[in-house]
Amino acid sequence: MIGYAVTLFALLQLCSGHAIRESQPHLRAADGVQGVAIPDGFSHCFFYDAFSQPAGSPPSPSRWAFDLGHGYPGGPENWGTGEVQSYTSDPRNIVTTNRGTLRITPLRGSDGTWTSSRIETTERWDIGCRRGDRLRIEARIRLGDDPMTKQLGIWPAFWALGSEFRGDYLNWPSIGEIDILESINGESKLWNVVHCGFAPGGPCNEFSGLSHISEGFRRGVWHTVAWEVDRRQWPFAEDAEESMSWFVDGRKQWTLKQSIVNNDTAWEALAGGKKMLLLNVAVGGGFADAVAGTKTPTNETGGGEGASMEVDYVAAYIKLL
């Protein structure tokens, strides 16, 4: 990990209210959290949730809001992707476990319809990365390990979306989307994707987006996945141009540079624009169908814990100019 040399004090700095300087009023420190070490190369903890509520509880309403049904009010049907599930806040679909984790579970009803859950961070936690700063968003996640035949159409994701999407719902992809983790159909692969600009076509090749696939992603075990954007300038940065990178268990998987996007407005939306964070498990849709080569979900798709996504924590750290 490239970054400033930091002192032991900085490494052990807590996610508490004093962490954000008064000179940075656009940032809010993660409140109510103690004992969280900040990664090397970063100086402040902006957001942290370890889902420490009592078992059986929903996620904290001060940090997360539910997305419900088949789409945002006035937005595209089926969330714009063709996915078939209805999102709920039912504890059978989303719940804090006795392990201190959050589990999202897709379920098929007796009538063949599907339910699951999707949450997004509340507006107070929107975060961007100004020029000269560096941002890291990460989570520790475990995906269900049912065989692929039972997971066709299952689509877990951890991602960030431009917060200007709230209340508009028709301005995608111009507001920028960062897919930190997408894994489809039970495959041992992880997709990293960005969406930006306009569709079809545009600087991010919509509707597909610009993407990278990481092979050998083991299911049923914990992984730390992260996305970093580096907007520092030389000599503080490794490169003369801005970039963003994706990591799995500390290993860099992909780097996307500003020159590849080659559009200042689109890059600013991706790298700098304020974003909300999302966790969800979708079922079916165009992406799942394209990867499977058939319509999903199938009659064999099972749902349940073997198709779930379990989250240990979600965090956002920043290095200020």
NUPATOR-278701 format. One record per residue (C-alpha): residue in three letters; y, x, z. Coordinates in nm, 3 decimals. Layout:
residues N
ALA, Y, X, Z
...
***
This chain:
residues 321
MET, 0.000, 0.000, 0.000
ILE, 0.335, 0.150, -0.108
GLY, 0.625, 0.118, 0.131
TYR, 0.853, 0.274, 0.386
ALA, 0.703, 0.489, 0.658
VAL, 0.723, 0.275, 0.968
THR, 0.702, 0.349, 1.337
LEU, 0.429, 0.231, 1.567
PHE, 0.684, -0.009, 1.712
ALA, 0.739, -0.168, 1.372
LEU, 0.367, -0.199, 1.313
LEU, 0.326, -0.387, 1.640
GLN, 0.644, -0.593, 1.608
LEU, 0.582, -0.957, 1.698
CYS, 0.638, -1.266, 1.489
SER, 0.908, -1.395, 1.719
GLY, 1.263, -1.520, 1.688
HIS, 1.434, -1.181, 1.718
ALA, 1.251, -1.045, 1.413
ILE, 1.500, -1.178, 1.155
ARG, 1.841, -1.013, 1.163
GLU, 2.143, -1.235, 1.217
SER, 2.282, -1.086, 0.896
GLN, 2.007, -1.268, 0.702
PRO, 2.076, -1.638, 0.774
HIS, 1.867, -1.744, 0.473
LEU, 1.554, -1.638, 0.665
ARG, 1.398, -1.806, 0.966
ALA, 1.157, -1.621, 1.194
ALA, 0.815, -1.769, 1.264
ASP, 0.855, -1.931, 1.603
GLY, 0.595, -1.981, 1.873
VAL, 0.375, -1.689, 1.762
GLN, 0.298, -1.381, 1.968
GLY, 0.090, -1.070, 1.909
VAL, 0.094, -1.062, 1.529
ALA, 0.113, -0.711, 1.384
ILE, 0.331, -0.670, 1.076
PRO, 0.167, -0.485, 0.783
ASP, 0.272, -0.134, 0.690
GLY, 0.572, -0.140, 0.458
PHE, 0.720, -0.463, 0.594
SER, 0.970, -0.524, 0.873
HIS, 0.979, -0.896, 0.953
CYS, 0.739, -1.186, 0.986
PHE, 0.881, -1.499, 0.825
PHE, 0.586, -1.740, 0.851
TYR, 0.258, -1.736, 1.041
ASP, 0.004, -2.008, 1.115
ALA, -0.335, -1.934, 1.269
PHE, -0.426, -2.303, 1.308
SER, -0.461, -2.273, 1.684
GLN, -0.436, -2.646, 1.759
PRO, -0.724, -2.814, 1.944
ALA, -1.035, -2.868, 1.733
GLY, -1.017, -3.193, 1.540
SER, -0.640, -3.178, 1.495
PRO, -0.453, -3.192, 1.164
PRO, -0.240, -2.892, 1.061
SER, 0.094, -2.858, 1.239
PRO, 0.346, -3.113, 1.102
SER, 0.629, -2.868, 1.170
ARG, 0.475, -2.628, 0.919
TRP, 0.276, -2.843, 0.677
ALA, 0.314, -3.172, 0.491
PHE, 0.034, -3.368, 0.324
ASP, 0.026, -3.439, -0.049
LEU, -0.153, -3.772, -0.086
GLY, -0.323, -3.977, -0.354
HIS, -0.342, -3.888, -0.723
GLY, 0.006, -3.744, -0.774
TYR, 0.362, -3.712, -0.650
PRO, 0.571, -4.032, -0.671
GLY, 0.709, -4.041, -1.024
GLY, 0.522, -3.724, -1.115
PRO, 0.236, -3.669, -1.361
GLU, -0.087, -3.857, -1.295
ASN, -0.381, -3.670, -1.148
TRP, -0.143, -3.393, -1.037
GLY, -0.082, -3.295, -1.399
THR, -0.419, -3.122, -1.430
GLY, -0.666, -3.406, -1.485
GLU, -0.831, -3.353, -1.145
VAL, -1.011, -3.664, -1.022
GLN, -0.998, -3.661, -0.641
SER, -0.762, -3.858, -0.421
TYR, -0.596, -3.640, -0.158
THR, -0.606, -3.772, 0.199
SER, -0.514, -3.671, 0.553
ASP, -0.855, -3.790, 0.678
PRO, -1.011, -3.540, 0.923
ARG, -1.330, -3.561, 0.720
ASN, -1.132, -3.387, 0.445
ILE, -0.904, -3.162, 0.649
VAL, -0.936, -3.054, 1.010
THR, -0.882, -2.773, 1.256
THR, -1.222, -2.639, 1.361
ASN, -1.350, -2.514, 1.697
ARG, -1.329, -2.162, 1.547
GLY, -0.950, -2.189, 1.523
THR, -0.953, -2.227, 1.146
LEU, -0.848, -2.496, 0.901
ARG, -1.120, -2.642, 0.678
ILE, -1.057, -2.847, 0.363
THR, -1.366, -3.031, 0.243
PRO, -1.409, -3.229, -0.082
LEU, -1.634, -3.532, -0.044
ARG, -1.800, -3.766, -0.293
GLY, -1.819, -4.128, -0.186
SER, -2.114, -4.360, -0.239
ASP, -1.928, -4.512, -0.536
GLY, -1.891, -4.173, -0.703
THR, -1.520, -4.129, -0.627
TRP, -1.391, -3.811, -0.467
THR, -1.155, -3.731, -0.181
SER, -1.015, -3.399, -0.063
SER, -0.693, -3.260, 0.086
ARG, -0.383, -3.070, -0.017
ILE, -0.100, -2.947, 0.205
GLU, 0.230, -2.770, 0.140
THR, 0.468, -2.593, 0.375
THR, 0.769, -2.794, 0.489
GLU, 1.117, -2.724, 0.356
ARG, 1.228, -2.520, 0.657
TRP, 0.972, -2.253, 0.559
ASP, 1.074, -2.211, 0.194
ILE, 1.088, -1.840, 0.121
GLY, 1.230, -1.628, -0.160
CYS, 1.269, -1.257, -0.227
ARG, 1.617, -1.127, -0.302
ARG, 1.684, -0.822, -0.517
GLY, 1.623, -0.515, -0.308
ASP, 1.369, -0.687, -0.080
ARG, 0.991, -0.691, -0.076
LEU, 0.774, -0.994, 0.009
ARG, 0.405, -1.033, 0.094
ILE, 0.225, -1.365, 0.124
GLU, -0.136, -1.355, 0.244
ALA, -0.420, -1.558, 0.387
ARG, -0.770, -1.499, 0.519
ILE, -1.002, -1.740, 0.342
ARG, -1.372, -1.819, 0.314
LEU, -1.507, -2.030, 0.028
GLY, -1.821, -2.245, 0.038
ASP, -2.133, -2.080, -0.100
ASP, -2.330, -2.369, -0.243
PRO, -2.494, -2.272, -0.576
MET, -2.284, -2.312, -0.889
THR, -2.481, -2.615, -1.004
LYS, -2.358, -2.799, -0.694
GLN, -1.999, -2.678, -0.729
LEU, -1.914, -2.762, -1.090
GLY, -1.561, -2.901, -1.072
ILE, -1.481, -2.767, -0.724
TRP, -1.144, -2.590, -0.742
PRO, -1.004, -2.431, -0.422
ALA, -0.659, -2.272, -0.434
PHE, -0.397, -2.088, -0.229
TRP, -0.068, -2.074, -0.416
ALA, 0.311, -2.077, -0.414
LEU, 0.535, -2.316, -0.608
GLY, 0.910, -2.316, -0.663
SER, 1.057, -2.544, -0.397
GLU, 1.292, -2.707, -0.649
PHE, 0.983, -2.901, -0.754
ARG, 1.033, -3.125, -0.451
GLY, 1.181, -3.455, -0.561
ASP, 1.187, -3.364, -0.930
TYR, 0.816, -3.318, -1.020
LEU, 0.894, -3.279, -1.390
ASN, 1.052, -2.932, -1.389
TRP, 0.725, -2.736, -1.403
PRO, 0.677, -2.458, -1.512
SER, 1.044, -2.353, -1.504
ILE, 1.046, -2.343, -1.124
GLY, 0.768, -2.080, -1.119
GLU, 0.413, -2.094, -0.987
ILE, 0.212, -1.810, -0.832
ASP, -0.162, -1.865, -0.793
ILE, -0.274, -1.619, -0.527
LEU, -0.633, -1.746, -0.516
GLU, -0.806, -1.981, -0.753
SER, -1.183, -1.994, -0.782
ILE, -1.362, -2.248, -0.992
ASN, -1.708, -2.404, -1.022
GLY, -1.862, -2.189, -0.748
GLU, -1.827, -1.874, -0.959
SER, -1.802, -1.528, -0.801
LYS, -1.464, -1.482, -0.962
LEU, -1.104, -1.511, -0.850
TRP, -0.820, -1.607, -1.083
ASN, -0.465, -1.473, -1.032
VAL, -0.216, -1.668, -1.245
VAL, 0.158, -1.715, -1.295
HIS, 0.328, -2.005, -1.470
CYS, 0.693, -1.992, -1.575
GLY, 0.952, -2.074, -1.840
PHE, 0.867, -2.372, -2.056
ALA, 0.559, -2.536, -2.204
PRO, 0.393, -2.508, -2.443
GLY, 0.432, -2.138, -2.512
GLY, 0.721, -1.959, -2.347
PRO, 0.728, -1.628, -2.160
CYS, 0.420, -1.718, -1.954
ASN, 0.204, -1.843, -2.244
GLU, 0.180, -2.202, -2.124
PHE, -0.015, -2.404, -2.058
SER, -0.259, -2.124, -1.976
GLY, -0.016, -1.895, -1.793
LEU, -0.044, -1.518, -1.758
SER, -0.361, -1.436, -1.569
HIS, -0.616, -1.187, -1.445
ILE, -0.975, -1.245, -1.333
SER, -1.130, -1.044, -1.049
GLU, -1.509, -1.024, -1.067
GLY, -1.752, -0.994, -0.776
PHE, -1.571, -1.227, -0.536
ARG, -1.832, -1.305, -0.270
ARG, -1.850, -1.657, -0.135
GLY, -1.950, -1.747, 0.218
VAL, -1.770, -1.442, 0.363
TRP, -1.411, -1.387, 0.472
HIS, -1.157, -1.229, 0.239
THR, -0.791, -1.143, 0.286
VAL, -0.603, -1.234, -0.031
ALA, -0.240, -1.144, -0.084
TRP, 0.046, -1.146, -0.333
GLU, 0.337, -0.903, -0.313
VAL, 0.662, -0.894, -0.504
ASP, 0.858, -0.569, -0.498
ARG, 1.225, -0.600, -0.592
ARG, 1.334, -0.269, -0.442
GLN, 1.505, -0.006, -0.653
TRP, 1.416, 0.359, -0.701
PRO, 1.384, 0.579, -0.493
PHE, 1.258, 0.317, -0.245
ALA, 1.019, 0.161, -0.498
GLU, 0.725, 0.316, -0.680
ASP, 0.853, 0.198, -1.017
ALA, 1.194, 0.164, -1.179
GLU, 1.132, -0.203, -1.260
GLU, 1.045, -0.502, -1.045
SER, 0.681, -0.604, -1.019
MET, 0.435, -0.829, -0.840
SER, 0.077, -0.748, -0.740
TRP, -0.233, -0.932, -0.616
PHE, -0.476, -0.794, -0.357
VAL, -0.824, -0.876, -0.224
ASP, -0.925, -0.710, 0.103
GLY, -0.652, -0.450, 0.059
ARG, -0.748, -0.354, -0.296
LYS, -0.497, -0.412, -0.570
GLN, -0.641, -0.636, -0.843
TRP, -0.350, -0.681, -1.084
THR, 0.015, -0.587, -1.129
LEU, 0.256, -0.789, -1.342
LYS, 0.583, -0.616, -1.433
GLN, 0.913, -0.777, -1.520
SER, 0.901, -0.629, -1.870
ILE, 0.580, -0.821, -1.947
VAL, 0.745, -1.155, -1.874
ASN, 1.052, -1.027, -2.063
ASN, 1.272, -1.321, -1.964
ASP, 1.528, -1.276, -1.687
THR, 1.549, -1.645, -1.595
ALA, 1.173, -1.689, -1.580
TRP, 1.128, -1.369, -1.382
GLU, 1.391, -1.472, -1.128
ALA, 1.207, -1.802, -1.075
LEU, 0.879, -1.617, -1.021
ALA, 1.000, -1.321, -0.816
GLY, 1.310, -1.448, -0.642
GLY, 1.316, -1.827, -0.630
LYS, 1.243, -2.000, -0.301
LYS, 0.886, -2.121, -0.277
MET, 0.659, -2.343, -0.074
LEU, 0.298, -2.245, -0.001
LEU, 0.005, -2.473, -0.079
LEU, -0.362, -2.500, 0.017
ASN, -0.596, -2.745, -0.155
VAL, -0.941, -2.809, -0.296
ALA, -0.924, -3.006, -0.620
VAL, -1.218, -3.163, -0.804
GLY, -1.249, -3.164, -1.181
GLY, -0.965, -3.126, -1.429
GLY, -0.896, -2.933, -1.745
PHE, -0.934, -2.587, -1.593
ALA, -1.273, -2.661, -1.436
ASP, -1.394, -2.829, -1.754
ALA, -1.286, -2.537, -1.973
VAL, -1.459, -2.278, -1.755
ALA, -1.777, -2.488, -1.721
GLY, -1.789, -2.585, -2.088
THR, -1.861, -2.943, -1.985
LYS, -1.700, -3.237, -1.810
THR, -1.679, -3.191, -1.433
PRO, -1.770, -3.289, -1.169
THR, -2.130, -3.356, -1.271
ASN, -2.389, -3.574, -1.100
GLU, -2.518, -3.261, -0.926
THR, -2.180, -3.164, -0.780
GLY, -2.232, -3.206, -0.408
GLY, -1.914, -3.155, -0.211
GLY, -1.933, -3.110, 0.166
GLU, -1.912, -2.792, 0.369
GLY, -2.083, -2.581, 0.101
ALA, -1.791, -2.662, -0.130
SER, -1.517, -2.628, 0.132
MET, -1.234, -2.380, 0.181
GLU, -1.183, -2.246, 0.533
VAL, -0.857, -2.071, 0.625
ASP, -0.818, -1.839, 0.923
TYR, -0.441, -1.783, 0.888
VAL, -0.152, -1.790, 0.642
ALA, 0.136, -1.542, 0.671
ALA, 0.450, -1.424, 0.495
TYR, 0.612, -1.088, 0.564
ILE, 0.929, -0.937, 0.422
LYS, 1.098, -0.598, 0.398
LEU, 1.474, -0.650, 0.393
LEU, 1.718, -0.438, 0.197
***
